[in-house]
Amino acid sequence: MIKTYNIIEALSKEECRNIKILLERTNNSEDRKDIALFDYIRKNVQNIDEDYIANSLYGDNDRNSFYRLKNRLQNEINKSLIFAHYNSSEYSHVLHLINLSKIFKEKESYNLSFDYLKTAEKKALKNEFYTLLDLAYAEIISLSIDSMKFNPEKYIIKRKTNLLLINKIGEIDNILATLTYLVKTSQNYNSTENKKNKTLLQKINKISEEETIKNSYRLQLKIYHTVSRILLQQHDYIKLETYLRQTLNHFIQNKLFDKANHDTRLQMLIYLVNSLFKNNKYDESLKLAEEFHTAMLEYNGLFYKKYLVYYYNSLVINYQVTDKLKAIAVLEEAKTKAEIQELPVFGLFIYLNLSVLFFKLKDFKQSKKNLSKLKLEGNFENLDPMLQYKISIYELIVIFELNDENLFKHQLNILKSKFKIIISTNPESRDEVFLDLLIQMMNDPKSEWKKLAIHFNKNLDEKNDTDIINYNNWLESKLNNTK
């Protein structure tokens, strides 16, 4: 059930103002219970006392009148929102044209209904709103049943062609939705879907070669979103860099970027910044990061807030290689930004990066301190379990460097209990083999761990960028120190 309170909480100031104007226009009496209820909800939306406001408006024994008032208020809000957003987007405009055609169809004004539908068809085709186009064709075909003036044959053929496009879009959307969810929840640390992704990529490449796809700007965008996410999931940054360069150039040369898809342009740029970093092109990545920042300011900073954390991250990842102290300074600056403090990934971005940077500077106390802040941060438990597991292994490495045996044992017990399903599912995986080796190094420094470390580096050298810190590099440093 749609709750009136939730609707009012989501309204902007401008929308509230329009609603008040509409309510007052219908009846300008002083005793307006609907306005009184609307104002009460706006002021107390986080702490609604329904008994209090119901009794204030109707007394103790008239709840039915209160519920009718609430429903009537919700209807008025809905009408106001539809009116206010009638021309807020081309999509809304086409939808309203179809609704108007239905109104005139019910009046048996079939010519007017058809004219509205033809206008809707034209706008839907121009903007590639294929789902709305299907609605328009369905209504035109329906008109032919009510009136002999309209021959449905042409529109039946058009609808069949359009449905083929809708099915293609559905295929792409299904793949895109799956991959987007994987990327967001795993934070790129879960690579178990690579085989599946390769199959999906082959399918997308086949779809993208079809002529209808090549001629559709919106479908090209969908293809871009899908291919880029597959390559990202596969950690194939060389192919991703090449693909992004080609796609950016194609969109720029064909003047396809505008305010409506500026969000996509910014996404392409930040993906390319990250790909350049992964391919060890640090100077080029930093240079493009500044171009990205300039683009963030376009259209009055339309997406500035959304992408600010990505800009800071692009600086951090490059400076952590070229100038670690500068990377720390960038993170300390980012920590002060309200736009970043509000993000669910705030702790992961700030404290995990600070911990790793201090670790690389061999300041293990500061590394552990920032790691503790990360784990205390409210959103830590919402991270993908595999990512939490890898962070917990990294924490044991930090504790190992601090040479704190008691804390090591304590955190190890917590890790084994919390992630027993992950550990038991694949006991021979890279993480589990490394964890066993780390335990042996802590418990028995004089054991045969060196042979095991050499074996690990030789047989499990995946150059894995899902490690918080690369296990192979860390083991190599331990082996070098004991020579």
C-alpha positions, 0 to 999 in steps of 0.5 A: 500500500502506498502511504500518504506519509511516505509520499509527502516525505519525498516531495520537494519544496516546489511540489509542496507549494504547488499542492498547497495552491491546488488545495486552496484553489478548490476551497478557500475556507479557513477550516481546511482539514486537508491542509491542516493534515498536510502541514502536520505531516510535513512538520512531523514526518519523522515522528507521526502521531496519528492518534493525536492528529486524528483526534485533533481534526475529528475527535475521538470517535471518528476514525473513518472520516480521518481515513477518508481525509487521508485518502482524499489528500493523497489523491489531490497530491497525485493529481498535483504531481501529474500536473506539475510534471506534465512536460518535465520530460519527453517520456512523461509527455508521450505518456500523457499524449497516450492518456489523452488519446484514451480520453477522446476515444471514450468520448468517441472522438476517434479522429482526435484520439488518432491525432494524439496517438500519431503525435505520441508515435512521432515523439516516441520514435524520435526519443527511442521510447520503444515501450511507449511506442508499443502502447501507441500502436496498441491503441491505434490498432484498438481504434480500428475496432471501434471505427472503420476509418483506420486500417490497422494493417500498417500498424500491426507490421510496425508493432511486430518490428518494434516488439523485436526491438523491445525483446533485444532491449530486454535481453540487454537490460537483463544482462546489465541489471545482473552485472550492475548488481554484482559490481555494486555489491562485490566492489570488484572483489568477487571474480567468481562470475568471470566464466559466465561473463565471457559467455554474456560478452559473446552474446552482447557482441553478437547483438551489437552487430545487428543493424537495428542496434547500430542505428539506435543511439539508446541501444548503443548506450545500453551496449556500452553499459553492458560491455564495460561492466563485463570487462570490469568484472573480468578485470580485463583493463587493457580491453576496457581501456581500448573499448572506452577510448573507441566509444568516447571518440565515437560519441564525441565525433557524432556529437551524441553527448548532451545534458540528457546523457552527461551522467553517462559521459562522466561514467565513461571518463572515470572508467577510463581513468581507472583503466589507465591506472590499472594499466600503469599509465599514472600520469595519463590517468591523473591528467584525465582525472582533471579533465573529468573534474572539469566535466563534473562542473558542466551544466551547473555541476549537475552531477558534481555531488554524485561523482565527487568521491570518484574524482578523489578516488582517482587521485588516491589510486594514482598517488598511492603508487607515485606519492603515498603522502600526497595520497594520504593528504587527498584522503584527509581532504576528502574526509571533510567533504559533506558530499562524501560523508553522506555516502554509504561507502564513506568508511570503505573509501576513507579508512580502508585506503588510509589503512593500506597507505599507512601499511605501505609506509610501514606505520602499522599502528596507524594502519590498524587504527584506520582499519578499526574505524572502518569495522566500527563504521555502520555500513561495514556489515552491509558489504559483500561477505567476500569483501569483508572476508578479504578485509579480515585476512588483511587485518591479520596481516597488519596484526602479524606485522605488529607481532601481537600473537594474542590479538592475532588468535582472537581475530582469527577465531572471529574470522573462522566463525564469521566466514566458515561457509566461505572457508568450507566452500572452497578450502583450496582457494587462493585466500584459504591457502594464504590464510593457512600459510599466514597462521603457520608463519605466526605460530611457528616462525621457524617452520617450513613456511619459506618453502610454502611461501615460495610454492604459493608464489610459484603456483598461485601468482595470479597477479590478483587485484582483488587482494587488499594488499597483494599476497604474493608481493607481501610474501616476497618481501618476507622472504627477502628479509630473511635472506 
